[in-house]
Structures are given as structure tokens and as C-alpha cells.
Amino acid sequence: MSLAANLAEKLVTEHDLSEEELLYLLEHRQEVAPFVQEQAQKLCQEVFGKEIYIRGLLEISNICKNDCYYCGIRKSNQKAERYRLTEEEILEACHAGYALGFRTFVLQGGEDMWYDDDRLCHLVSAIRKNYSDCAITLSVGDVFMEVTHEYPDLTVHLTLFHARIAAGVPKKLEHVDLQWITPAEIGKFDFCPADEEVLERLKKGER
């Protein structure tokens, strides 16, 4: 068995490769492409089965307060033609999308401060009122912090965002329980070692 094949097998079983191993595998990916495709399809079938999930992506605004250099809608880009959809335009798009079979509406845009909590909640409530069987919309903001933690058998990289639930109730997809707690209650619960740096910042009141 070639080195590329061994690395592909390792990736499937251990879900982790070193940077050098990953680079080698990428450079020799043609050798293992059929195997990797087969494993990816197998995992997809285990998680999603034969179902097809369709999401309606609504770009509601390209106005942004941030100046991320990689992004085309950064605030310093003078060539960007700015727009902000009205609530009526967004609801019309949802109406058309629902008729086409979309059951998840993703409201996406720049960090447009015009969309405060009240406006977002009103907008999402209007969508939910008309399309109650659609998925929850979660509005995600800036990155709070990033953490890399090395366990004996794997390395975990966490990216945490400032986020708020615009409507709906969270559902347990991977965990056995959900609880809302305050920073003062953190010590009452057991957390993974990778969470410790995050928890320290939360206990200090950092936001």
C-alpha cells in the first residue's frame, strides 16, 4: 500500500493528519481519489440518508461596518454598489422560495447595524408566521475568539462567534442536554479542557 493510501486510511479512521501528512496527501490525491470519494459518500449516507436539504440564501444587505481585507463588501471598498433589501422584498423572496420547496431561509449579509435586534426579530417573526414549518434562523456576528487545543490523540480548533437566536427554540443535534447558564454558574458544570480558555474569558465578563 502506498504512503498516500495509508494516509487516506488514517484520515478516515482517526480524522486527523499532521500538516506534513495532509500536504503529501493533497499532492498525491489522484492516487486515492476513488477511495476518498467512496468514504465521503458512505459518511454522507450515514448522516443524511437519501434526503436532500435545500436552503434558500437571501443576501439581505451588502452594507458592512467591518473592513476585512479579503471580503468584497468591506467598508473601504468604494466600488461596491451598496444595497439593503426591504422587509417586503425579503418576504417576497421567501414566498417564491417556499413555492419552490425551500424549507430553510438563510438571511445573510454584512454587519449592517441598521438590522438591530428589534428589526431582525420582527423580520424573522414575519417569516415564521407565514412559513411555520421552516427552519430556525440564527443571526451570527463577529468572532469572539479562536482556540486551538491539543489532546493526546487529536487537535481541536474552535471558532466562537457573537451570536443571537432571532427566532425559534434550539434543538439538540449532537448533545444530550441544553442549558442556559450565567458566567457565575460555570463552576457548577464539567467542561472539556478545550473550553477552559473560553470559560476564563466569560467568567471575567469579556464579550
Buried (B, 14 or more C-beta within 10 A) or exposed (E): EEEBBEBBBBBBEEEBBEEEBEEBBEEBEEBBEEBBEEBEEEEEEEEEEEEEEEEBEBBBBBBBEEEEEEBEBBBEBEEBEEEBBEEEEBBEBBEEBBEEEBBBBBBEBBBBEEBEEEEBBEBBEBBBEEBEEBBBBBBEEEEBEEBEBEEEEEEBEBEBEEEEEBBEEEEEEEEEEEEEEEEEEBEEEEEEEBBEBBBEBBEEEEE
